Amino acid sequence: MLEATCFVTVVWAKCDFFEADKNKEAIAAFVKVVEEDFKDSFGDRIPELKFHRTAARPSHFRKLKMGFGVRELLGDWITIWRQGRAMQLEPPADNNGKRESELFAKRHNTQEGNA
């Protein structure tokens, strides 16, 4: 159903769970098996098959910063989109917005600065 020119990215979300798990070898083996299975099943039909790890709001492994992997994922998608244009992906440093998402970002950035 997908054309050979289609880009497909399998996103491993919530990777903070992977990082927090004590059995890193089992996690790595699981990820490897799944990725190889996808490549074996779809690789010849989807030449642009990629895998990417994210943890947008990590809560189980505090060493990962908020938005882990998201910038790279979006950057990759923007780069390969033929109609795309350069975009500024950095949020403004001082945001006086009233939306809950803007207030959340302000709270998070304040907490991060105090850490």
C-alpha positions as CSV (number, residue, x, y, z in Angstrom):
1,M,0.0,0.0,0.0
2,L,3.0,2.3,0.4
3,E,5.1,3.5,-2.5
4,A,8.8,2.7,-2.6
5,T,9.5,6.5,-2.2
6,C,7.6,6.6,1.1
7,F,9.7,7.3,4.2
8,V,8.7,5.2,7.3
9,T,10.0,5.8,10.8
10,V,9.3,3.4,13.6
11,V,9.4,5.4,16.7
12,W,10.4,3.8,20.0
13,A,8.5,6.1,22.4
14,K,8.9,6.2,26.2
15,C,12.5,5.2,26.0
16,D,13.0,6.4,29.6
17,F,11.5,3.0,30.5
18,F,14.3,1.3,28.5
19,E,17.0,3.4,30.2
20,A,15.5,2.8,33.7
21,D,15.3,-1.0,33.3
22,K,18.0,-3.0,35.2
23,N,18.3,-5.6,32.4
24,K,19.8,-3.5,29.6
25,E,20.9,-6.6,27.7
26,A,17.4,-8.0,27.5
27,I,16.0,-4.6,26.3
28,A,18.8,-4.3,23.7
29,A,18.1,-7.8,22.5
30,F,14.3,-7.1,22.3
31,V,14.9,-3.9,20.3
32,K,17.3,-5.7,18.0
33,V,14.9,-8.6,17.3
34,V,12.0,-6.2,16.6
35,E,14.0,-4.0,14.3
36,E,15.4,-7.0,12.4
37,D,11.9,-8.4,12.0
38,F,10.7,-5.1,10.6
39,K,13.6,-4.9,8.2
40,D,13.1,-8.6,7.1
41,S,9.4,-8.1,6.6
42,F,9.4,-4.6,5.0
43,G,12.9,-3.6,4.1
44,D,12.7,-4.7,0.5
45,R,9.4,-2.8,0.0
46,I,10.3,0.3,2.1
47,P,13.8,1.3,1.3
48,E,13.5,4.4,3.6
49,L,12.7,2.4,6.8
50,K,14.3,3.9,9.9
51,F,14.1,3.5,13.7
52,H,14.2,6.3,16.2
53,R,14.1,6.5,20.0
54,T,12.2,9.2,21.9
55,A,11.1,10.1,25.4
56,A,9.1,13.3,25.1
57,R,8.4,13.6,28.9
58,P,10.7,11.2,30.6
59,S,9.6,10.3,34.1
60,H,11.4,7.0,34.8
61,F,15.0,8.0,33.9
62,R,15.7,11.5,35.0
63,K,19.0,11.7,33.1
64,L,17.1,12.1,29.9
65,K,16.0,15.6,29.3
66,M,12.5,16.6,28.3
67,G,12.0,16.1,24.6
68,F,14.7,13.4,24.3
69,G,15.0,12.5,20.6
70,V,12.0,14.6,19.5
71,R,14.1,17.4,17.9
72,E,16.1,14.9,15.9
73,L,13.0,13.1,14.8
74,L,11.2,16.2,13.6
75,G,14.4,17.5,12.1
76,D,14.8,14.3,10.1
77,W,11.2,14.5,8.9
78,I,11.6,18.2,7.9
79,T,14.8,17.5,6.1
80,I,13.4,14.7,3.9
81,W,10.1,16.5,3.1
82,R,10.7,17.9,-0.4
83,Q,8.2,20.8,0.1
84,G,9.7,21.7,3.4
85,R,11.5,24.8,4.4
86,A,13.9,25.8,7.2
87,M,12.1,26.0,10.5
88,Q,13.0,27.3,13.9
89,L,12.4,24.5,16.3
90,E,13.5,26.3,19.5
91,P,10.7,27.5,21.7
92,P,11.1,31.2,22.8
93,A,13.1,31.6,26.0
94,D,10.5,33.9,27.5
95,N,7.0,32.9,26.8
96,N,4.1,34.9,28.1
97,G,1.5,32.6,26.6
98,K,-1.7,31.6,28.4
99,R,-2.2,28.1,26.9
100,E,-1.7,25.1,29.1
101,S,1.1,23.9,26.9
102,E,2.9,27.2,27.2
103,L,2.4,27.3,30.9
104,F,3.7,23.7,31.2
105,A,6.8,24.7,29.3
106,K,7.4,27.7,31.5
107,R,7.0,25.6,34.7
108,H,9.3,22.9,33.3
109,N,12.0,25.4,32.2
110,T,11.9,27.1,35.6
111,Q,12.3,23.7,37.4
112,E,15.1,22.7,35.1
113,G,17.0,26.0,35.8
114,N,16.8,25.4,39.5
115,A,18.1,21.8,39.3
